[in-house]
């Protein structure tokens, strides 16, 4: 069905034909009733978006911070460990796409995997955070545990998400309705992602971590709450969603794995789309967690508790903006097409990055909410449209091959993205190394302050002075850990001569902590005051060097801008305009009508 509209005439400079192609259409299509998806199914499908958007984001964002800052694990080795499961995905994603495309069951070829894959995701997510701690758990034991559970988690995500993504591609054949469906996925998925930064704050609460613990302890229990919330969403998605084209694929012959996957690598339109999206994903994943490092160590000088509050607010603003941006995205895309809407989204992301030059301000830390909103709006538009555009490519593929291969295309699309993420994780660790980020510092400071926090919490709870034996035991641990911290700072002073002055200041802070620990045996009236003084001094030695933080800021701002500009330029070459997609749809409908008459 066509809807006639009067469009503003656009003057096209030479060489800009492809950018403005969709804008010059004098015919825009209105979705027919037959192609519309019931609202209940849109909501149910969107609930499934919580797994790839929220849960996977939680793991990606928090594992690096907790492993590096709370457990003191090497950023470079942790980056390598987190890259391995993405390389594993390079095998499992195409295989899952092939399995799903060739499944023939009474429940369909997508839905069974949505159910069982989703259950496995919830189980693996909880187990992931129970990282061994204590004297018997060396760093290599912790790395091994994280690696094993990450492989389990991401394999489960693959079993769920590849069929779930393919399911969305075949629920409607309409250009605009696909955008609306994947917009529902983004909308609800980002509602779940709204909680991600607050989880770090929750994990810092004594209720979850205990008085002497840290975020790694708290996440063990926070993850249980998350899984309990997510599981019903997965079941609803399985129960309510209905697969499209079931009758068509019953007659479709099963094809060998190599042929099923090979068709995607021969599709030039698909490869161009992959390149466009790949550049932006790489740009932001190279520096994925750096914004959190900058918040903790630049805006708040190493104060993780205060930083966690801003991170929570930032995450909420991100999620709310994502929700608010989806209706305008649908409106813009329906009027100017996906191509120009993609260019708008890239511009928003690049502009948001530029504003960070001024908005990373320790005196006014909440200025960071400005680029947060711009980036959120740009990204939700960008990645929602990307999934809908892969579905358009599947129609073009059917025109040439006669087969529906949504599983293959969706899996290979994410195969490229996950390979990029794996490489980006390694690069991010290398960039932290180049910046001389001290990955042992925060966990060692926690080891000093932890026993003091326990004594203070016990005093406030019982309203009486801890026993002399308890005070002696815990303060002895803190003194020992403080000496280890001093040795570490001296070693770093020699290792990084350019930061020698910084570490000299930290060593003076260590001496003040030692003096405070020695005076902890004062009377009950001064006990809380002395403990607060020691904890305050411990916070002062949590600072990273100015040079390190400045390097992080340069990397975090500059790299995404560069690759976003490259993606913008490549987007001009994309050939599937709204007009072309509807021409393909009309030809496919004509073929089906002819086949049914025969």
C-alpha positions in Angstrom: 0.0 0.0 0.0 1.4 3.4 -1.0 1.0 6.6 0.8 1.6 9.8 -1.2 3.5 12.6 0.6 4.9 16.0 -0.3 8.6 16.0 0.5 11.0 19.0 0.6 13.2 19.1 -2.4 16.8 18.3 -1.5 19.7 19.8 -3.5 22.2 17.0 -4.1 25.9 17.8 -4.5 27.7 15.6 -7.0 28.6 12.2 -5.5 25.9 12.3 -2.8 23.2 10.4 -4.7 23.2 7.4 -2.4 23.0 9.4 0.8 19.8 11.2 -0.3 18.2 8.4 -2.3 15.5 7.6 0.3 14.7 11.3 0.8 13.9 11.8 -2.9 11.2 9.2 -3.0 7.8 10.6 -3.7 6.2 7.4 -2.6 6.3 6.0 1.0 4.8 2.7 1.9 2.2 2.2 4.6 2.3 -1.2 6.3 -0.7 -3.4 5.3 -2.9 -5.0 7.9 -1.7 -8.5 6.9 2.0 -7.5 7.6 1.3 -6.0 11.0 2.5 -7.8 14.1 0.1 -7.9 17.1 1.2 -5.7 20.0 1.3 -8.7 22.4 3.8 -10.5 20.1 5.9 -7.3 19.8 6.1 -7.0 23.6 6.9 -10.7 24.1 9.6 -10.5 21.4 11.0 -7.4 23.1 11.2 -9.2 26.4 13.6 -11.6 24.8 15.8 -8.6 24.0 16.7 -8.5 27.7 19.2 -11.3 27.2 21.4 -9.8 24.5 21.0 -6.2 25.5 20.9 -6.3 29.3 22.5 -9.5 30.5 25.3 -9.6 27.9 25.9 -5.9 28.6 26.1 -6.6 32.4 28.8 -9.2 31.8 30.7 -7.1 29.4 30.6 -3.9 31.5 31.0 -5.3 35.0 33.3 -8.3 34.6 36.1 -6.1 33.4 35.7 -3.6 36.3 35.2 -6.2 39.0 38.0 -8.4 37.7 40.4 -5.6 37.3 39.5 -3.3 40.2 37.9 -5.6 42.9 40.0 -8.7 42.3 43.2 -6.9 41.1 43.6 -9.1 38.0 45.8 -7.9 35.1 43.8 -5.8 32.6 45.7 -7.3 29.7 45.3 -10.9 30.7 41.6 -10.3 31.6 41.1 -8.8 28.2 42.6 -11.9 26.6 40.4 -14.2 28.8 37.3 -12.2 27.8 38.3 -12.4 24.1 38.5 -16.2 24.0 34.7 -16.8 24.4 34.1 -14.3 21.5 36.5 -16.4 19.4 34.6 -19.5 20.5 31.4 -17.7 19.2 33.1 -17.6 15.8 32.3 -21.3 15.7 29.1 -21.5 17.6 27.2 -18.6 16.0 27.3 -20.0 12.4 26.7 -23.5 13.7 23.6 -22.3 15.6 22.4 -20.4 12.6 22.7 -23.5 10.5 21.0 -25.7 13.1 18.1 -23.3 13.5 17.6 -22.8 9.8 17.5 -26.6 9.3 15.3 -27.5 12.3 11.9 -28.9 11.6 9.8 -29.4 14.7 6.2 -28.9 15.8 7.3 -25.9 17.9 9.1 -24.3 15.0 12.7 -23.9 14.1 13.4 -20.9 16.4 11.2 -21.1 19.5 12.6 -24.3 21.2 16.1 -22.7 21.3 14.7 -19.5 22.7 13.3 -21.4 25.7 16.2 -23.8 26.5 18.9 -21.4 25.6 17.3 -18.7 27.8 17.2 -21.0 30.8 20.8 -21.9 30.3 21.7 -18.2 30.1 20.2 -17.5 33.5 22.0 -20.4 35.2 25.4 -19.5 33.7 24.9 -15.8 34.5 24.6 -16.6 38.3 27.5 -19.1 38.3 29.7 -16.6 36.5 30.0 -14.3 39.6 31.0 -17.0 42.1 34.7 -16.5 41.3 36.9 -18.3 43.9 38.5 -16.1 46.4 40.9 -16.5 49.4 44.4 -17.9 49.9 43.8 -21.0 47.8 42.5 -19.1 44.8 45.5 -17.7 42.8 45.1 -15.3 40.0 45.4 -18.1 37.5 42.6 -20.1 39.2 40.4 -17.0 39.0 41.3 -16.5 35.3 40.5 -20.1 34.6 37.1 -20.0 36.4 36.2 -16.7 34.6 37.2 -18.2 31.2 35.2 -21.4 31.7 32.0 -19.7 32.9 32.3 -17.0 30.2 32.4 -19.8 27.5 29.3 -21.4 29.1 27.5 -18.1 29.3 28.2 -16.9 25.8 27.4 -20.3 24.4 24.0 -20.2 26.1 23.5 -16.6 24.7 24.2 -17.9 21.2 21.7 -20.8 21.6 19.1 -18.2 22.6 19.9 -15.1 20.5 20.7 -16.5 17.0 17.2 -18.1 16.8 15.6 -15.2 18.6 17.1 -12.7 16.1 16.2 -14.9 13.1 12.6 -15.2 14.6 12.3 -11.4 14.5 13.4 -11.3 10.8 10.6 -13.6 9.7 7.7 -12.4 11.8 6.9 -9.8 9.1 7.9 -9.1 5.6 7.3 -5.4 5.8 10.2 -2.9 5.6 8.8 -0.5 8.3 7.2 -3.2 10.5 10.5 -4.8 10.9 11.9 -1.6 12.2 9.1 -1.3 14.7 9.6 -4.9 15.9 13.3 -4.5 16.5 12.5 -1.1 18.0 10.3 -3.0 20.6 13.3 -5.3 21.3 15.5 -2.3 21.8 12.9 -0.5 23.9 12.3 -3.4 26.4 15.9 -4.6 26.3 17.1 -1.1 27.3 14.6 -1.0 30.1 16.5 -4.0 31.4 19.8 -2.4 30.7 18.7 0.5 32.8 19.6 -1.6 35.9 23.1 -2.4 34.7 25.1 0.4 36.3 22.9 0.3 39.5 24.0 -3.4 39.9 27.5 -2.2 40.5 26.1 0.2 43.2 24.0 -2.6 44.7 27.1 -4.9 44.8 28.8 -2.2 46.9 26.2 -2.3 49.6 27.0 -4.2 52.9 23.6 -6.0 52.4 25.2 -7.9 49.5 29.0 -7.7 50.0 29.2 -7.8 53.7 31.1 -5.2 55.8 34.6 -6.4 54.8 33.8 -7.5 51.2 33.9 -5.7 47.9 31.9 -5.6 44.6 33.0 -9.1 43.6 31.3 -10.5 46.7 28.2 -8.4 46.2 27.6 -9.5 42.6 27.2 -13.1 43.7 23.9 -12.3 45.3 22.8 -9.5 43.0 23.1 -12.0 40.1 20.5 -14.2 41.7 18.0 -11.4 41.7 18.7 -10.6 38.1 18.2 -14.2 37.0 14.9 -14.5 38.9 13.6 -11.4 37.0 14.8 -12.5 33.6 13.6 -16.1 33.5 9.8 -15.3 33.3 10.6 -12.9 30.4 12.1 -15.7 28.5 9.2 -18.0 29.1 6.7 -15.3 27.9 8.8 -14.7 24.7 8.6 -18.5 24.0 4.9 -18.8 24.7 3.6 -15.8 22.9 5.8 -15.3 19.8 4.8 -17.0 16.5 7.1 -17.9 13.7 6.4 -16.6 10.2 7.0 -18.5 7.0 6.5 -21.9 8.7 4.6 -23.3 5.8 7.1 -22.0 3.3 10.2 -23.5 5.0 8.5 -26.9 5.4 9.0 -27.3 1.7 12.5 -25.9 1.8 15.3 -28.5 1.5 17.9 -28.7 4.1 21.2 -27.5 2.8 24.8 -28.4 3.8 26.5 -26.2 6.4 29.1 -24.8 4.0 26.4 -23.8 1.5 24.2 -22.4 4.2 27.0 -20.1 5.5 28.7 -19.5 2.2 25.8 -17.7 0.7 26.3 -14.8 3.2 29.9 -14.3 2.1 28.9 -14.0 -1.5 26.4 -11.3 -0.8 28.1 -7.9 -1.4 25.2 -5.9 0.1 25.5 -7.9 3.3 29.3 -7.6 3.5 29.0 -3.8 3.1 26.4 -3.6 5.9 28.7 -5.7 8.1 31.6 -3.3 7.4 29.5 -0.2 8.2 28.3 -1.6 11.6 31.7 -3.3 12.4 33.5 0.1 12.3 31.2 1.6 15.0 31.3 -1.5 17.2 35.0 -1.6 17.0 35.4 2.1 17.8 33.3 1.9 21.0 34.5 -1.5 22.1 38.1 -0.6 21.9 37.4 1.8 24.8 34.3 0.0 26.2 34.9 0.3 29.9 37.1 3.4 29.8 34.2 5.7 30.6 33.7 3.9 33.9 37.5 4.1 34.7 37.4 7.8 34.0 34.4 8.3 36.2 36.0 6.4 39.1 39.6 7.8 38.8 39.2 11.2 37.1 35.8 12.5 38.2 36.0 10.9 41.7 39.7 10.4 42.4 39.3 6.6 43.0 36.1 6.8 45.2 34.3 3.7 43.9 31.2 4.2 46.1 30.6 7.8 44.9 31.4 6.9 41.4 28.9 4.1 41.5 26.1 6.5 42.2 27.0 8.6 39.1 27.4 5.4 37.1 23.9 4.4 38.2 22.4 7.8 37.2 24.3 7.6 33.9 22.9 4.2 33.2 19.4 5.3 34.0 19.7 8.4 31.7 21.1 6.1 29.0 18.2 3.7 29.3 15.5 6.4 29.5 17.0 8.2 26.5 17.1 4.9 24.6 13.4 4.5 25.3 12.6 8.1 24.4 14.6 7.9 21.1 12.8 4.9 19.7 9.5 6.6 18.7 11.3 9.5 16.9 13.5 6.9 15.1 10.4 5.1 13.8 8.9 8.4 12.7 12.1 9.5 10.9 12.8 6.2 9.3 9.2 6.0 8.0 9.7 9.3 6.2 13.3 9.4 5.0 14.3 5.8 5.0 16.8 3.8 7.1 19.9 5.0 5.3 19.5 8.7 6.3 18.3 7.7 9.7 21.5 5.7 10.2 23.5 8.8 9.2 21.6 10.8 11.8 22.5 8.2 14.5 26.2 8.2 13.6 26.2 12.0 13.8 24.7 11.9 17.3 27.3 9.4 18.5 30.2 11.3 17.1 28.8 14.6 18.5 28.3 13.0 21.9 31.9 11.9 22.0 33.1 15.4 21.1 31.2 17.0 24.0 33.1 14.8 26.4 36.1 17.1 25.9 34.2 19.6 28.1 31.8 17.3 30.0 34.5 15.2 31.7 34.7 17.8 34.5 35.6 16.8 38.2 34.0 20.0 39.5 30.7 19.2 37.7 30.7 15.4 37.2 27.1 15.3 36.2 27.8 17.2 33.0 28.7 13.7 31.6 24.9 13.1 31.3 24.9 15.4 28.2 27.1 13.1 26.0 25.4 10.1 27.6 22.0 11.1 26.3 23.4 11.8 22.8 25.3 8.5 22.6 22.3 6.5 23.9 20.0 8.0 21.3 22.5 7.5 18.5 23.3 3.9 19.5 19.8 2.7 20.0 18.9 4.0 16.6 22.0 2.6 15.0 21.7 -1.0 16.2 18.0 -1.2 15.9 18.2 -0.2 12.3 21.1 -2.6 11.7 19.0 -5.6 12.7 16.1 -4.5 10.5 18.5 -3.9 7.6 19.9 -7.5 7.9 16.2 -8.7 7.5 16.0 -6.6 4.3 19.2 -8.3 3.0 17.5 -11.7 3.7 14.7 -10.7 1.2 17.3 -9.8 -1.4 19.0 -13.1 -0.8 15.6 -15.0 -1.3 15.2 -13.1 -4.6 18.4 -14.6 -5.8 18.5 -18.1 -4.1 14.8 -18.9 -3.5 15.6 -19.8 0.2 15.0 -18.2 3.6 18.4 -18.1 5.5 17.7 -15.7 8.4 19.6 -17.9 10.8 22.7 -17.9 8.6 22.6 -14.2 8.0 21.9 -13.2 11.6 24.6 -15.6 12.9 27.3 -14.4 10.5 26.4 -10.8 11.2 27.1 -11.4 14.9 30.0 -13.6 14.0 31.8 -10.6 12.5 30.7 -8.4 15.4 31.9 -10.8 18.1 35.3 -11.3 16.4 35.6 -7.6 16.5 34.6 -7.6 20.2 37.2 -10.2 20.9 39.9 -8.2 19.2 38.7 -5.0 20.9 38.9 -6.7 24.3 42.6 -7.4 23.7 43.2 -3.9 22.4 41.4 -2.4 25.4 43.7 -4.3 27.8 46.7 -3.2 25.7 45.6 0.5 25.9 45.3 0.2 29.7 48.8 -1.2 29.7 50.1 1.6 27.5 48.4 4.1 29.9 50.3 2.5 32.9 47.1 1.9 34.7 47.9 0.3 38.1 45.5 -2.7 38.2 46.7 -3.9 41.7 46.2 -0.6 43.5 42.4 -0.6 44.2 42.3 -4.2 45.4 45.3 -3.7 47.7 43.7 -0.5 49.1 40.5 -2.6 49.7 42.6 -5.2 51.6 43.9 -2.4 53.9 40.5 -0.8 54.5 38.4 -3.9 54.6 39.2 -5.0 58.2 38.7 -1.4 59.4 35.3 -1.3 57.8 34.4 -4.5 59.5 35.4 -3.1 62.9 33.4 0.1 62.3 30.3 -1.8 61.2 30.4 -4.1 64.2 30.8 -1.1 66.6 27.8 0.7 65.0 25.7 -2.4 65.0 26.4 -3.5 68.7 26.9 0.0 70.1 29.9 -1.2 72.0 33.7 -1.4 71.5 34.9 -4.6 69.7 37.0 -6.9 71.9 40.7 -6.2 72.2 41.5 -9.5 70.5 39.2 -8.7 67.5 40.7 -5.2 67.2 44.3 -6.6 67.4 43.6 -9.3 64.8 42.0 -7.0 62.2 44.3 -4.1 62.7 47.3 -6.4 62.3 45.9 -7.6 59.0 45.4 -4.0 57.9 49.0 -3.0 58.9 50.4 -6.0 57.0 48.4 -5.1 53.9 49.4 -1.5 54.2 53.1 -2.5 54.2 52.4 -4.6 51.1 50.8 -1.5 49.5 53.9 0.6 50.3 56.1 -2.1 48.7 53.9 -2.1 45.7 54.1 1.7 45.3 57.9 1.7 45.6 58.1 -1.0 42.9 55.8 1.1 40.7 57.9 4.1 41.3 60.9 2.3 39.8 58.8 0.7 37.0 57.2 4.0 35.9 59.7 6.8 36.4 57.5 9.3 34.7 55.0 8.9 37.6 57.6 8.9 40.4 56.2 12.0 42.0 52.7 10.6 42.0 53.9 7.4 43.8 55.9 9.5 46.2 52.6 11.3 47.2 50.9 7.9 47.6 53.7 6.6 49.8 53.2 9.7 52.1 49.5 8.7 52.2 50.5 5.1 53.2 52.5 6.5 56.1 49.4 8.5 57.3 47.3 5.3 57.1 49.9 3.5 59.2 49.8 6.2 61.8 46.0 6.0 61.9 46.0 2.3 62.3 48.4 2.6 65.2 46.1 5.0 67.0 43.0 2.8 66.5 43.2 1.5 70.1 41.8 4.7 71.5 38.6 4.8 73.6 35.1 4.0 72.3 34.2 7.7 72.0 36.9 8.3 69.4 36.7 4.8 67.7 34.3 5.8 64.8 36.2 9.0 64.2 39.6 7.2 64.0 38.1 4.5 61.7 36.6 7.2 59.4 40.0 9.0 59.3 41.8 5.8 58.2 39.2 5.1 55.5 39.5 8.6 54.3 43.2 8.3 54.0 42.8 5.0 52.2 40.6 6.7 49.6 43.4 9.3 49.0 45.8 6.5 47.9 43.3 5.1 45.4 44.1 7.8 42.9 45.7 6.9 39.5 48.3 9.2 38.1 47.2 12.3 36.1 49.1 11.0 33.0 47.3 7.7 33.1 43.9 9.3 33.4 44.7 11.7 30.5 45.7 8.9 28.3 42.4 7.1 29.0 40.5 10.3 28.2 42.3 10.7 24.8 41.7 7.1 23.8 38.1 7.0 25.1 37.1 10.2 23.1 39.2 10.0 20.0 39.0 6.3 18.8 35.2 6.1 18.5 35.0 9.5 16.7 37.5 8.3 14.1 35.7 5.0 13.3 32.3 6.7 13.4 33.4 9.1 10.6 34.6 6.1 8.6 31.2 4.4 9.1 29.4 7.6 8.0 31.4 7.6 4.7 30.8 3.9 4.0 27.0 4.3 4.6 26.8 6.5 1.5 27.4 3.4 -0.6 24.6 1.2 0.8 22.2 0.2 -2.0 19.0 -1.1 -0.3 16.8 2.0 -0.3 13.1 1.8 0.8 12.1 1.8 -2.9 14.4 -1.1 -3.7 13.3 -3.2 -0.7 9.6 -2.8 -1.7 10.4 -3.7 -5.3 12.0 -7.0 -4.0 9.0 -7.7 -1.8 6.6 -7.2 -4.7 8.6 -9.6 -6.9 8.7 -12.2 -4.1 4.9 -11.9 -3.6 4.4 -12.3 -7.4 6.5 -15.4 -7.4 4.6 -16.9 -4.5 1.3 -16.1 -6.1 2.4 -17.7 -9.4 3.6 -20.8 -7.5 0.3 -21.2 -5.6 -1.7 -20.9 -8.9 0.5 -23.6 -10.4 
